[in-house]
Amino acid sequence: MTEGKLYYNIGEVAEMLGVNASLLRFWETEFPQLRPAKNKKGTRSYTRQDIDLLRRIHYLTKDCGLTLEGARQQLKNDKSPDRNMQLVDTLNQLRSFLVQLKESI
């Protein structure tokens, strides 16, 4: 993530997570705590906190295999970041780095 940016558009966030923008819009309807700012045209602006929440939702639904209801309950009951989610994120970043390194050789 670019450290200097305060807001990210839906395309940037979708690329970060490796999902479609439509999935992010769907999750917005399913998770009440996810409310990115919108301008008059309806363009979404995601903050780092929004992206952290999206990463957590992605981890719970895709990596842990929870249903949307299960993920909602997990987010509602557990406010602290999940250590496993952080490990998976770090491993994914390492994998991306290694793939790029392999391609450059």
N, C-alpha and C positions, 0 to 999 in steps of 0.2 A: 504494500500500500504506500502511496505517496504521502510522506509525512507532512508536507506543507498544505495539503488540501483539507478543507473543513467539510466539504460536501461532495458527494459522488452521485452521478446519475445512474439510472437503473441499468444501463448497458455496462457500465464499469463494474457495478456490483455483481451483475450476473456473470460477467467474465471472471471476476475474482473467485466466485463460488463454483464456477463450472456448470451453471444451470441456465435455463431460459428465463428471459425477463417475465414471461407469462407466469412462471412458477412463483416468482417473487410477488407479483400482483395477487396471485391466488393465496399465498401465505399471509398477505396483508389482510385478506378477508377472514382468515381462519384464526389468526393470533391477534387479539385485541391490543396487546402491548406493542405491536409493530405498527407505528404510525409515522412514516416519513413525511417531512414537510412537502407541501405541494404549492406551486405558484398558481396564478390565475388560469394558465393554460392547462394545468393538471400535471405538469412535469414534476416528478418526484426528486427530492434531494435527500440522500441518505447521509447520516452522520456516522462517525466511527462506532457510536453506541448501537445504532441501527444495524450496522454491519456485524458487530459482535453478536447481536441477538439472532441475526440471520444465520451466522455460522453455527450457533448453538442449535437452532431449529434444523438446519441441514444435518448436523451431526446426529441429533436425536432421531430424525426420520429416516435418513439414508444409511448412516453407519450403525446405529443401534437397532434400527428396524421398528421403531415405535410407530403406532398409529398417530394421526393428528391429535386425537383426544388424549392419548398417552403423552405425547409431547407437550400438549397444553398443560396437563396435570404436572408433569415434571418441571416445567418452567414456573408454574404457580407455586409449587411446594419447595423448590430449591433455587434460591436466589444467588448462590455462589457458583462461580464458574466450575465446570466439570473438568477435573484433571485429565481424564481420558480424552476429552475433546481437544484439549491443548496438545496432548501428545500426538493425536492423529493429525492435527493441523501442522505440527512441526515435521512429522514424517512425510506428509504430502509436499511440503515445501522442499524438503531434502530430496525427495524423489524427482521433483521438477528440476531442481538444480542438477542432479546427476544425469537426467535425460538430456538437458541442454549441453552438459559437458560432453556426453557421449556423441551427440550430434556434431559438436564442434571439432571433434578429433578426426 
